[in-house]
Amino acid sequence: MLSKESLEELIHTSLRSGGDFAEVFIEEANATSITCEDNKIEKISSGVEVGAGIRVINGTETIYQASSDTSFEALRNVALKLSKSINQTRKIKGISLTPSVSPTGTLQIKRRPNEVSATEKTDLVNLLNKTARAMSDKIKQVTVRYSDSNQAITVANSEGVYVEDNRIRTRYFINVIAEKNGILQTGYEAPGGTVGFELFDQYPPEKHAQIAAERALRMLDAPHAPSGKMMVVLSSEAGGTLIHEACGHALEADFIMKGTSIFAGRVGQKVASNLVTVIDDGTLAGRFGTYAFDDEGTPAQKTVLIENGILKGFLSDKYTAKQLGLSSSGNGRRQDFRHKPQPRMQNTMIAPGKMIPEAIIASIQNGLLVKHMGGGEVNVTNGDFVFDITEAYLIENGKVKHPVRGAIITGNGPRVLEIIDMVGSDLGFQTGVCGKFDHAPVSDAQPTIRIPEIIVGGRM
């Protein structure tokens, strides 16, 4: 990595012809992935990628260039090129970088993945595959993917920020397809976190392979879900897909700045039920979206977005925060050095309430219990969404009855937040990778919640 003095010179060079802000981002990432398909290890890959990006902001204009050569001379040439894009007579202030130390508690690795042999990793991938296949002869396909990454970053900018950070993430994914009489059903599990190889102690592979397989098998004999307007309980086991997709993106400041979010201009207004508090927290130990600093060097923090139904704020990076007259919430994220940062979620959740989850189910005469969500689509402009449901059950007279398959739910995210009338005391997390022109690791969570009425698609 470059010295403090070299970074200061790069920033100074980037601003030699003017500009409001300059930043250097340097990354070295080590990654390993293993894939098992068709009952055999199909692919093992491992590699190191090094690169850097320099960004200059002048007013509302952003100029960014990346380089796979991180030598001082190469980056100085990039800085010179960027500086020529701006032609002002503004004097450059002296730049003095102040090192920041990573807070403790966000990264506590017990077993570094790079110290684990490829054989041990492959053995656990095979164990996931064999455990799922052994559940039934109706299991027709199992896909297992394992991945770990170790990302070291350096961020320095003209505001004096100078951060060096290290992020280790580990994850596995198992997808099971079962078949009976031409009916195909799937089940999957995908635990992960800012943890090391101890992930397999926290989420035992045999247990989670069985859960995925049982979900697929259980749905084979399930009748089709009914359709129409229904009372729905979203279990905490379903994770926070709803809050992430249907509401979370609309609370990111770039959509607010552009005026394309349904929440634009509504801070201080009531946007949800009094029972609903929405939080984005990058400081939660071990969660997949956790980090000490974001990709602009801003410390991760807990941001209350909605408190007891009142909209409190948005998720921002440095650029959108400045345009909106805010302070960055520490949500400036990028996939890698090739991408400039943008506002992204970290670990987003509906905060737990006070009701016992079983009491929520017992309150329903006729409804649907959703225990596992699939994919879906959302329109950030108006909040309309459609989600597939991979595991659901009918509720009759306060009791969970038989499973149903083929259900989807469709509705409007902000409207759903407004009508939630019961919030459980539990909290369930889901790990994922969020796509927004690029990708970033996140986790989402929610307690058990009751939605009085939502459209369920199924079969009449």
C-alpha positions as CSV (number, residue, x, y, z in Angstrom):
1,M,0.0,0.0,0.0
2,L,1.1,3.6,-0.6
3,S,2.5,5.8,2.2
4,K,0.5,8.6,3.8
5,E,2.7,11.1,2.0
6,S,2.1,9.5,-1.4
7,L,-1.7,9.5,-0.8
8,E,-1.6,13.2,0.1
9,E,0.3,14.0,-3.1
10,L,-2.2,12.0,-5.2
11,I,-5.1,13.9,-3.6
12,H,-3.3,17.2,-4.1
13,T,-2.6,16.4,-7.8
14,S,-6.2,15.4,-8.4
15,L,-7.3,18.9,-7.2
16,R,-4.5,21.0,-8.9
17,S,-6.9,22.5,-11.4
18,G,-9.8,22.8,-8.9
19,G,-12.6,20.7,-7.6
20,D,-14.5,20.3,-4.3
21,F,-13.4,16.9,-3.2
22,A,-10.9,14.1,-4.1
23,E,-10.6,10.6,-3.0
24,V,-8.3,7.6,-3.4
25,F,-9.6,4.1,-2.9
26,I,-7.2,1.1,-3.0
27,E,-8.3,-2.5,-2.7
28,E,-6.7,-5.9,-2.4
29,A,-9.1,-8.8,-2.4
30,N,-8.5,-12.5,-2.0
31,A,-11.5,-14.8,-2.8
32,T,-12.2,-18.5,-3.0
33,S,-15.3,-20.2,-4.3
34,I,-16.3,-23.9,-4.7
35,T,-19.4,-25.1,-6.6
36,C,-20.9,-28.6,-6.5
37,E,-23.5,-29.6,-9.1
38,D,-24.7,-32.9,-10.5
39,N,-23.3,-34.7,-7.5
40,K,-19.7,-33.6,-8.0
41,I,-17.4,-30.7,-7.5
42,E,-17.7,-28.7,-10.7
43,K,-15.5,-25.7,-10.0
44,I,-12.9,-24.5,-7.5
45,S,-11.5,-21.0,-8.0
46,S,-9.2,-18.8,-6.0
47,G,-7.5,-15.6,-6.8
48,V,-6.2,-12.2,-5.8
49,E,-7.4,-8.9,-7.3
50,V,-5.7,-5.6,-6.7
51,G,-6.8,-2.2,-8.0
52,A,-7.5,1.4,-7.2
53,G,-9.9,4.2,-8.1
54,I,-9.6,8.0,-7.9
55,R,-12.7,10.2,-7.7
56,V,-13.0,14.0,-8.1
57,I,-16.2,15.8,-7.3
58,N,-16.8,19.3,-8.6
59,G,-20.2,20.7,-7.8
60,T,-22.7,18.1,-9.0
61,E,-20.2,16.5,-11.4
62,T,-18.3,13.3,-10.5
63,I,-15.3,12.1,-12.4
64,Y,-14.0,8.6,-11.6
65,Q,-11.2,6.4,-13.1
66,A,-10.0,3.0,-12.0
67,S,-6.7,1.3,-12.5
68,S,-5.4,-2.3,-11.9
69,D,-1.9,-0.8,-11.4
70,T,-1.6,0.6,-7.8
71,S,1.9,1.9,-8.1
72,F,2.4,5.6,-7.2
73,E,3.4,6.6,-10.8
74,A,0.4,4.9,-12.3
75,L,-2.0,6.5,-9.9
76,R,-0.3,9.9,-10.3
77,N,-1.0,9.7,-14.0
78,V,-4.7,8.9,-13.2
79,A,-4.8,11.9,-10.9
80,L,-3.2,14.2,-13.5
81,K,-5.8,13.1,-16.1
82,L,-8.7,13.7,-13.8
83,S,-7.4,17.1,-12.8
84,K,-7.3,18.2,-16.5
85,S,-11.1,17.6,-16.6
86,I,-11.6,20.7,-14.3
87,N,-10.4,24.2,-15.1
88,Q,-10.7,26.5,-12.2
89,T,-8.4,29.0,-10.4
90,R,-9.4,27.9,-6.9
91,K,-6.4,27.6,-4.6
92,I,-5.7,24.1,-3.1
93,K,-5.7,24.0,0.7
94,G,-3.1,21.9,2.4
95,I,-4.0,18.3,2.8
96,S,-3.1,16.4,5.9
97,L,-4.4,12.9,6.4
98,T,-5.4,11.7,9.9
99,P,-5.4,7.9,10.3
100,S,-8.5,6.3,11.8
101,V,-8.5,3.1,13.8
102,S,-11.2,0.4,13.2
103,P,-13.6,0.1,16.1
104,T,-13.5,-3.1,18.0
105,G,-16.3,-5.6,17.8
106,T,-17.3,-5.5,14.1
107,L,-14.7,-8.0,13.0
108,Q,-13.9,-10.9,15.4
109,I,-12.6,-13.7,13.3
110,K,-12.0,-17.0,15.0
111,R,-10.7,-19.0,12.1
112,R,-9.4,-17.2,9.0
113,P,-10.6,-18.9,5.8
114,N,-7.2,-18.5,4.1
115,E,-5.8,-20.8,6.8
116,V,-8.3,-23.6,6.0
117,S,-7.2,-26.1,3.4
118,A,-9.1,-26.5,0.1
119,T,-9.7,-30.2,1.1
120,E,-11.6,-29.2,4.3
121,K,-13.7,-26.7,2.4
122,T,-14.5,-29.2,-0.3
123,D,-15.4,-31.9,2.3
124,L,-18.0,-29.6,3.8
125,V,-19.4,-28.7,0.4
126,N,-19.7,-32.5,-0.4
127,L,-21.4,-33.0,3.0
128,L,-24.0,-30.5,2.2
129,N,-24.7,-32.1,-1.1
130,K,-24.8,-35.7,0.2
131,T,-27.0,-34.8,3.2
132,A,-29.6,-33.2,1.1
133,R,-29.6,-36.0,-1.5
134,A,-29.9,-38.7,1.2
135,M,-33.2,-37.2,2.4
136,S,-35.3,-38.8,-0.4
137,D,-35.2,-40.3,-3.8
138,K,-37.4,-37.4,-4.9
139,I,-34.4,-35.1,-4.6
140,K,-33.4,-34.6,-8.2
141,Q,-30.9,-31.8,-8.1
142,V,-28.7,-30.2,-5.5
143,T,-26.5,-27.1,-6.0
144,V,-24.0,-26.1,-3.3
145,R,-21.8,-23.0,-3.5
146,Y,-19.2,-21.9,-0.9
147,S,-17.4,-18.6,-0.9
148,D,-15.0,-16.7,1.3
149,S,-13.3,-13.3,0.8
150,N,-10.7,-11.2,2.5
151,Q,-10.8,-7.6,1.3
152,A,-8.3,-5.0,2.5
153,I,-9.0,-1.4,1.6
154,T,-7.4,2.0,2.0
155,V,-9.4,5.2,1.7
156,A,-8.0,8.7,1.7
157,N,-9.6,11.9,0.8
158,S,-9.3,15.7,0.7
159,E,-11.3,16.0,4.0
160,G,-8.4,14.4,5.8
161,V,-9.9,10.9,6.1
162,Y,-7.4,8.1,6.1
163,V,-8.7,4.6,6.7
164,E,-7.3,1.1,6.4
165,D,-9.7,-1.7,7.0
166,N,-10.0,-5.5,6.5
167,R,-13.2,-7.4,5.8
168,I,-13.6,-11.1,5.9
169,R,-16.8,-12.7,4.8
170,T,-17.8,-16.4,4.5
171,R,-21.0,-17.9,3.1
172,Y,-22.5,-21.0,1.7
173,F,-25.6,-21.6,-0.3
174,I,-27.6,-24.8,-0.9
175,N,-30.5,-25.1,-3.3
176,V,-32.5,-28.3,-3.5
177,I,-35.0,-29.3,-6.2
178,A,-37.5,-32.1,-5.5
179,E,-39.8,-33.7,-8.1
180,K,-43.0,-35.8,-7.9
181,N,-45.4,-36.6,-10.7
182,G,-44.0,-33.7,-12.8
183,I,-44.3,-31.2,-9.9
184,L,-41.0,-29.4,-9.1
185,Q,-40.4,-27.6,-5.8
186,T,-37.3,-25.9,-4.4
187,G,-35.8,-25.2,-1.0
188,Y,-32.7,-23.3,-0.2
189,E,-30.6,-22.0,2.7
190,A,-27.9,-19.4,2.4
191,P,-26.2,-18.5,5.7
192,G,-23.3,-16.1,5.8
193,G,-21.6,-13.3,7.7
194,T,-18.6,-11.2,8.4
195,V,-17.1,-14.2,10.1
196,G,-14.5,-16.8,9.3
197,F,-14.7,-20.5,8.8
198,E,-16.5,-20.7,12.2
199,L,-19.6,-20.1,10.0
200,F,-20.0,-23.9,9.8
201,D,-20.1,-24.1,13.6
202,Q,-22.8,-21.4,13.8
203,Y,-24.8,-22.9,10.9
204,P,-24.1,-26.7,10.9
205,P,-24.1,-27.9,7.2
206,E,-26.0,-31.2,7.9
207,K,-28.8,-29.3,9.7
208,H,-29.3,-26.6,7.0
209,A,-29.0,-29.1,4.2
210,Q,-31.9,-31.0,5.8
211,I,-33.9,-27.8,6.2
212,A,-33.5,-27.0,2.5
213,A,-34.4,-30.5,1.4
214,E,-37.4,-30.8,3.8
215,R,-38.8,-27.5,2.5
216,A,-38.7,-28.8,-1.1
217,L,-40.2,-32.2,-0.2
218,R,-42.9,-30.7,2.0
219,M,-44.2,-28.5,-0.8
220,L,-44.5,-31.5,-3.3
221,D,-47.8,-32.7,-1.7
222,A,-49.1,-29.3,-0.8
223,P,-52.3,-28.1,-2.6
224,H,-52.2,-24.8,-4.5
225,A,-52.5,-21.7,-2.5
226,P,-55.9,-19.9,-2.7
227,S,-56.0,-16.5,-4.3
228,G,-57.6,-13.2,-3.3
229,K,-57.3,-10.7,-0.5
230,M,-56.1,-12.4,2.7
231,M,-54.8,-11.6,6.2
232,V,-51.1,-12.6,6.1
233,V,-48.5,-13.3,8.8
234,L,-44.9,-12.9,7.7
235,S,-42.9,-15.1,10.0
236,S,-39.5,-13.9,11.2
237,E,-38.1,-17.0,9.5
238,A,-39.0,-15.3,6.2
239,G,-36.2,-12.7,6.8
240,G,-36.4,-9.1,5.8
241,T,-37.0,-9.4,2.0
242,L,-40.1,-7.2,2.3
243,I,-38.4,-4.3,4.1
244,H,-35.3,-4.5,1.8
245,E,-37.0,-4.7,-1.5
246,A,-40.3,-3.0,-1.0
247,C,-39.1,-0.1,1.2
248,G,-35.4,-0.1,1.7
249,H,-34.3,1.0,-1.7
250,A,-36.8,3.9,-1.7
251,L,-35.0,5.2,1.4
252,E,-31.6,5.4,-0.3
253,A,-30.6,9.0,-0.8
254,D,-29.8,8.8,-4.5
255,F,-33.4,8.0,-5.3
256,I,-34.5,10.8,-2.9
257,M,-32.1,13.3,-4.6
258,K,-33.5,12.4,-8.0
259,G,-37.1,12.7,-6.7
260,T,-37.9,9.2,-7.9
261,S,-38.6,7.7,-4.4
262,I,-42.1,7.7,-2.9
263,F,-40.5,8.9,0.3
264,A,-39.0,12.1,-1.2
265,G,-39.9,15.2,0.7
266,R,-41.6,13.3,3.5
267,V,-39.2,13.5,6.5
268,G,-41.1,14.1,9.7
269,Q,-44.3,12.7,8.2
270,K,-46.1,9.6,9.2
271,V,-45.3,6.9,6.6
272,A,-46.0,3.7,8.6
273,S,-47.9,2.2,11.5
274,N,-47.1,3.4,15.0
275,L,-45.8,-0.2,15.6
276,V,-43.1,0.1,12.8
277,T,-39.5,1.2,13.4
278,V,-37.1,0.6,10.5
279,I,-33.3,0.5,11.2
280,D,-30.2,0.1,9.1
281,D,-27.2,-0.9,11.2
282,G,-23.7,-1.6,9.9
283,T,-22.3,-2.2,13.4
284,L,-24.0,-5.5,14.2
285,A,-21.2,-8.1,14.9
286,G,-21.0,-10.9,12.4
287,R,-23.8,-9.9,10.0
288,F,-23.2,-10.1,6.3
289,G,-23.6,-6.3,5.7
290,T,-21.4,-5.3,8.6
291,Y,-18.2,-3.3,8.3
292,A,-16.1,-0.9,10.4
293,F,-16.0,1.8,7.7
294,D,-17.9,2.2,4.5
295,D,-16.1,2.5,1.1
296,E,-15.6,6.3,1.7
297,G,-14.0,5.9,5.1
298,T,-17.0,6.9,7.1
299,P,-17.5,4.8,10.3
300,A,-20.4,2.4,10.1
301,Q,-23.4,3.4,12.2
302,K,-26.9,2.7,13.2
303,T,-29.4,4.8,11.3
304,V,-33.1,5.0,12.3
305,L,-35.0,5.5,9.1
306,I,-38.6,5.2,10.5
307,E,-39.4,5.6,14.2
308,N,-42.8,4.6,15.4
309,G,-44.2,5.3,12.0
310,I,-42.5,8.7,11.4
311,L,-39.9,9.1,8.6
312,K,-36.6,10.2,10.2
313,G,-34.1,10.1,7.4
314,F,-32.3,8.3,4.6
315,L,-29.2,6.2,3.7
316,S,-26.6,8.4,2.2
317,D,-23.0,8.6,1.0
318,K,-20.9,11.7,0.9
319,Y,-22.1,12.9,-2.5
320,T,-25.8,12.5,-1.9
321,A,-25.5,13.8,1.7
322,K,-23.9,17.0,0.4
323,Q,-26.5,17.5,-2.2
324,L,-29.3,17.0,0.3
325,G,-27.6,19.1,3.1
326,L,-27.1,16.1,5.3
327,S,-24.2,14.2,7.0
328,S,-23.2,10.9,5.4
329,S,-24.9,7.9,7.2
330,G,-21.9,5.7,6.4
331,N,-23.7,3.9,3.5
332,G,-21.3,4.7,0.7
333,R,-20.7,1.3,-0.8
334,R,-19.1,-0.1,-4.0
335,Q,-18.7,-3.6,-5.4
336,D,-15.0,-3.2,-5.9
337,F,-12.4,-0.6,-7.0
338,R,-13.9,-0.4,-10.5
339,H,-17.1,1.3,-9.1
340,K,-17.6,4.6,-7.5
341,P,-19.6,4.5,-4.2
342,Q,-23.3,4.9,-4.0
343,P,-25.9,4.7,-1.1
344,R,-26.6,1.1,-0.2
345,M,-28.2,-0.8,2.7
346,Q,-26.1,-2.7,5.2
347,N,-28.2,-4.7,7.7
348,T,-31.8,-3.5,7.4
349,M,-34.6,-4.5,9.7
350,I,-38.0,-3.8,11.1
351,A,-37.3,-3.6,14.9
352,P,-39.0,-6.2,17.1
353,G,-42.2,-5.4,18.9
354,K,-43.8,-6.8,22.1
355,M,-46.2,-9.5,20.9
356,I,-45.5,-13.2,21.3
357,P,-45.4,-14.6,17.7
358,E,-47.7,-17.5,18.6
359,A,-50.3,-15.0,19.8
360,I,-50.2,-13.3,16.4
361,I,-51.0,-16.5,14.6
362,A,-53.7,-17.4,17.2
363,S,-55.4,-14.1,16.4
364,I,-56.3,-15.1,12.8
365,Q,-59.4,-17.0,11.8
366,N,-58.5,-17.4,8.1
367,G,-55.2,-16.4,6.6
368,L,-51.8,-17.3,5.3
369,L,-48.5,-17.9,7.2
370,V,-45.4,-17.1,5.1
371,K,-42.3,-18.8,6.4
372,H,-39.9,-18.4,3.4
373,M,-39.7,-15.9,0.7
374,G,-38.4,-16.3,-2.9
375,G,-37.5,-13.7,-5.5
376,G,-39.5,-10.7,-6.5
377,E,-39.7,-7.3,-8.2
378,V,-40.3,-3.8,-6.8
379,N,-40.9,-0.4,-8.4
380,V,-39.0,2.2,-6.3
381,T,-41.0,5.0,-7.7
382,N,-44.3,3.9,-6.2
383,G,-43.4,0.9,-4.0
384,D,-45.4,-1.7,-5.8
385,F,-44.0,-5.2,-5.4
386,V,-44.5,-8.9,-6.3
387,F,-42.8,-11.7,-4.3
388,D,-42.7,-15.4,-4.8
389,I,-43.4,-17.5,-1.7
390,T,-41.5,-20.8,-1.3
391,E,-43.0,-22.0,2.0
392,A,-46.5,-21.0,3.2
393,Y,-49.3,-22.5,5.3
394,L,-53.0,-21.9,5.7
395,I,-54.1,-20.6,9.1
396,E,-57.6,-21.6,10.2
397,N,-59.2,-20.7,13.6
398,G,-55.8,-19.6,15.0
399,K,-54.0,-22.8,14.1
400,V,-51.4,-23.5,11.4
401,K,-52.8,-26.1,9.0
402,H,-51.4,-27.7,5.9
403,P,-48.8,-26.2,3.6
404,V,-49.8,-24.6,0.3
405,R,-47.6,-24.1,-2.8
406,G,-47.4,-21.6,-5.7
407,A,-48.3,-18.5,-3.6
408,I,-47.2,-15.0,-4.5
409,I,-48.0,-11.8,-2.7
410,T,-48.5,-8.5,-4.4
411,G,-49.0,-5.1,-2.9
412,N,-47.4,-1.7,-2.2
413,G,-44.5,-1.5,0.3
414,P,-45.4,1.9,1.9
415,R,-49.0,0.8,2.1
416,V,-48.1,-2.4,3.9
417,L,-46.0,-0.5,6.4
418,E,-49.0,1.7,7.1
419,I,-51.4,-1.2,7.9
420,I,-49.2,-3.6,9.9
421,D,-51.2,-4.1,13.1
422,M,-49.1,-6.6,15.0
423,V,-45.4,-6.9,15.5
424,G,-43.7,-9.8,17.2
425,S,-40.9,-9.9,19.8
426,D,-38.7,-12.2,17.7
427,L,-36.2,-11.3,14.9
428,G,-35.0,-13.4,12.0
429,F,-32.1,-12.5,9.6
430,Q,-31.6,-13.4,6.0
431,T,-28.3,-13.1,4.1
432,G,-28.0,-11.9,0.6
433,V,-26.2,-9.9,-2.1
434,C,-28.0,-6.8,-3.2
435,G,-27.9,-5.7,-6.8
436,K,-28.1,-2.1,-7.7
437,F,-26.0,-1.6,-10.9
438,D,-23.4,-3.5,-8.9
439,H,-23.4,-5.9,-5.9
440,A,-22.9,-5.6,-2.2
441,P,-23.3,-8.1,0.7
442,V,-26.3,-7.3,3.0
443,S,-28.6,-8.9,5.5
444,D,-32.2,-8.1,6.2
445,A,-34.4,-8.9,9.2
446,Q,-37.9,-8.6,10.6
447,P,-40.0,-9.9,13.5
448,T,-43.2,-11.8,12.9
449,I,-45.7,-9.3,11.6
450,R,-49.4,-9.3,10.7
451,I,-50.7,-7.6,7.6
452,P,-54.5,-7.3,7.8
453,E,-55.0,-7.5,4.0
454,I,-52.9,-8.2,1.0
455,I,-53.4,-9.8,-2.4
456,V,-52.3,-13.4,-2.5
457,G,-51.9,-15.0,-5.9
458,G,-52.5,-18.7,-6.2
459,R,-55.3,-20.8,-7.8
460,M,-59.0,-20.4,-7.5
